[in-house]
Amino acid sequence: MEQMLEQIKEAAQYIQGQYAERPQVGVVLGSGLGPFSEQIEKPTVISYQDIPHFPVSTVEGHAGKLFLGKLHKKNLAVMSGRFHYYEGYNFQQVVFPIRVMARLGIHTLIVTNAAGGINKSFTPGDLMIMEDHINLTGSNPLIGPNLSELGLRFPDMSTAYTPELRELAEKAAKARKIPVQKGVYIGITGPSFETPAEIRMMRVLGADAVGMSTVAEVIAARHVGLKILGISCITNMAAGMLNQPLTHEETKETAAKAQHKFIKLLQGIIAAL
Ligand code: HPA
């Protein structure tokens, strides 16, 4: 554990050596949402493989690069590509970059993801402001000795998704005439998609959308005291809702179609921060 603290510091030091300014806002881009990074003005781009102790992303459509630079006068650290439990990383590896960004000085984290729509009023291509989550992964990134330099043993999760940021996101969406949904994200490990019976169960549990990322990152971000905003791109209706099989291609295609809208919303949010 002490070793992990050292690793976080070393990774942050390396990044600071490449980019002298202090990022204020961290952004994690989900599947197919990578092109947002092109919005950053004259970015410093660092490959994950060059950052000490960073895991390396293996999923198609995830670039595995950290972009540092400004957008709307805010200093950003943007992760294009994230680490998933289903790739074989443990949750501590999955959340390592979040802890590094916190060490770099971010106070706010914007997490994005692709998710399957469970709420029957959703349509593929919708954007959803995350109001809360359900951790159905069966694990937690904070298991093990607590790193008290980072946060409390038992962090409060009652307002994990900062209410002021949710409100700000809703206003930014309205101002730009981008329709948004709101709802609860349920996180599972994947990589298999859910069964129709699991989706029916998740609906009963109160979930509006399901995905294979984000919850561990949000727990670790909350642990270090970051403010958090989460946005899901509903890339498909969840298993059993339509009479068709689910594919990663479909999720990528829908994410690509929603990209323009998503970038506009993120721009608006960052401008309003
Ligand atoms: N299930 C789980 N994860 C997902 C889905 C889904 O239907 N769509 C995009 N990510």
Boltz pocket constraint, residues with backbone or C-beta under 6 A from the ligand:
constraints:
  - pocket:
      binder: B
      contacts: [[A, 114], [A, 115], [A, 116], [A, 117], [A, 192], [A, 193], [A, 194], [A, 210], [A, 211], [A, 212], [A, 233], [A, 235], [A, 236], [A, 237], [A, 238], [A, 239], [A, 246], [A, 251]]
      max_distance: 6.0
